Amino acid sequence: MSSIVLGVSGGVAAYKAALLLRAFTEAGHDVRVVPTPGALHFVGAATFEALSGNPVTTDVWSDVPEVAHVRIGQNADLVVVAPATADLLARAAIGRADDLLTATLLTASCPVVFVPAMHTEMWLHPATQENVATLRRRGAVVLPPAVGRLTGPDSGPGRLPEPADIAALAGVVLEHGAGALAHDLSGRRVVISAGGTREPLDPVRYLGNRSSGKQGWALARVAAARGAEVVLVAANVEVPAPFGVRVVPVGTAEELRTAMHAEAKEADVVVMSAAVADFRPATEAATKLKKGSAAEPTAVPLARNPDVLVELVAERAPGRLVVGFAAETGDDEGDVLTHARAKLARKGCDLLVVNDVSAGQVFGRPDNAVVVLGADGSVTDVPHGGKDAVAAGIWAAISTRLGASRGTD
Ligand SMILES: Cc1cc2nc3c(=O)[nH]c(=O)nc-3n(C[C@H](O)[C@H](O)[C@H](O)COP(=O)(O)O)c2cc1C
């Protein structure tokens, strides 16, 4: 159990802080909510007190013997400010301590995550952008806001990411520190495939696989948090898009192939994490195959699908990276890494993320562990953890490689 300080400042999105608080407490954390006085115009202190089980104060003059303005920050393992208003970012950037939250920010030596939410004009204003840059330079994580519906009829960048996204990313920072969400992919375009393709047999049946898309979703969420423009080509995944990510839904391997070729053209990094069917039924019946009919099938002839990863490698422009995924098992011919190295050489990609599926425990689970093999011979162990934490480890390996390839652009 960790001690999380949830700072809440005065924007309409303050109501979502109650859901975030709930996500933290359900994950077993002890949460102390520190709202600004402005935040209490939007959500009452009683809501935060009841959901956290801890007292709520906004100023440094309450509980003076506790010296709350110092102790709360000192005792925290993580501070998350959601929503962070333009005003709160400004006060944090210049180091003011004119309420309990800003005083807490000055005394906290743990990682700090700001989650801005405001109208687009406020977000894009040079003053706000400079404050964000200052906070990032000092080591804080400032998540990019989501794009979408704002207060009233307006729409654009400035929306608070969904509480589930914030909770997942806060978990990564809690586990691995603020560096796990470094803002190092700004200006980079990333295309990720996720999920599993379905190859139709007739209008109602298909050949599919067990991929849930969870690891691809986590890769997209972490890449967006690290500042990338992210496109997710999603095969049969029915969960909401991570914040700031454009989803292109596809069904079959052929649809995924077309979408990946189109989206990869301008991409700095292409990540093929989807489970793409190697084979499809050779023919797709136009009508449902029926029991007892003259055409009742006794076998399903298969045709081989194109290798999308190999095609993307062949098309790759200089300085761009293509990352493959391999679910491997060891056998008499060699262990998991031996097979994976052979696959890396065969496919020609820059990095290969290797899942050991010998125990059959990756698909659909919330956790994972991988090894990232580089074409340059590098081997990066990404230890067991939640899929978002593993995604952060994978992006760290990609980012190092991207930095190395920048010189060849
Ligand atoms: C209805 C309403 C909604 C607001 N929403 C936001 C918002 O989403 N983001 C923001 O930066 N400021 C917003 N403001 C302005 C802030 O409340 C104002 O700047 C305030 O001083 C913030 O104080 P605080 O940062 O100490 O909470 C809103 C104000 C009102 C009246």
The ligand as a MOL file (V3000), in Angstrom:
LIG
                    3D

  0  0  0     0  0            999 V3000
M  V30 BEGIN CTAB
M  V30 COUNTS 31 33 0 0 0
M  V30 BEGIN ATOM
M  V30 1 C -17.3690 27.0600 -14.1180 0
M  V30 2 C -15.8770 27.2140 -14.1110 0
M  V30 3 C -15.1020 26.2510 -14.7030 0
M  V30 4 C -13.7210 26.3890 -14.7290 0
M  V30 5 N -12.9680 25.3970 -15.3140 0
M  V30 6 C -11.6280 25.5290 -15.3640 0
M  V30 7 C -10.8460 24.5220 -15.9500 0
M  V30 8 O -11.3480 23.4930 -16.4180 0
M  V30 9 N -9.5190 24.6920 -16.0020 0
M  V30 10 C -8.9080 25.8080 -15.4980 0
M  V30 11 O -7.6830 25.9320 -15.6130 0
M  V30 12 N -9.6400 26.7690 -14.9020 0
M  V30 13 C -10.9770 26.6580 -14.8210 0
M  V30 14 N -11.7290 27.6360 -14.2140 0
M  V30 15 C -11.0370 28.8020 -13.6410 0
M  V30 16 C -10.4740 28.4630 -12.2740 0
M  V30 17 O -11.4970 28.0320 -11.4000 0
M  V30 18 C -9.7660 29.7040 -11.6960 0
M  V30 19 O -8.6350 29.9950 -12.4840 0
M  V30 20 C -9.3520 29.4960 -10.2670 0
M  V30 21 O -8.6150 30.6250 -9.8410 0
M  V30 22 C -8.5060 28.2440 -10.1070 0
M  V30 23 O -8.0480 28.1590 -8.7970 0
M  V30 24 P -7.1980 26.9220 -8.2780 0
M  V30 25 O -6.2200 26.5930 -9.3220 0
M  V30 26 O -6.5920 27.4170 -7.0370 0
M  V30 27 O -8.1580 25.8180 -8.0240 0
M  V30 28 C -13.1170 27.5160 -14.1620 0
M  V30 29 C -13.9110 28.4770 -13.5420 0
M  V30 30 C -15.2800 28.3320 -13.5100 0
M  V30 31 C -16.1060 29.3740 -12.8410 0
M  V30 END ATOM
M  V30 BEGIN BOND
M  V30 1 1 1 2
M  V30 2 1 2 3
M  V30 3 2 2 30
M  V30 4 2 3 4
M  V30 5 1 4 5
M  V30 6 1 4 28
M  V30 7 2 5 6
M  V30 8 1 6 7
M  V30 9 1 6 13
M  V30 10 2 7 8
M  V30 11 1 7 9
M  V30 12 1 9 10
M  V30 13 2 10 11
M  V30 14 1 10 12
M  V30 15 2 12 13
M  V30 16 1 13 14
M  V30 17 1 14 15
M  V30 18 1 14 28
M  V30 19 1 15 16
M  V30 20 1 16 17
M  V30 21 1 16 18
M  V30 22 1 18 19
M  V30 23 1 18 20
M  V30 24 1 20 21
M  V30 25 1 20 22
M  V30 26 1 22 23
M  V30 27 1 23 24
M  V30 28 2 24 25
M  V30 29 1 24 26
M  V30 30 1 24 27
M  V30 31 2 28 29
M  V30 32 1 29 30
M  V30 33 1 30 31
M  V30 END BOND
M  V30 END CTAB
M  END
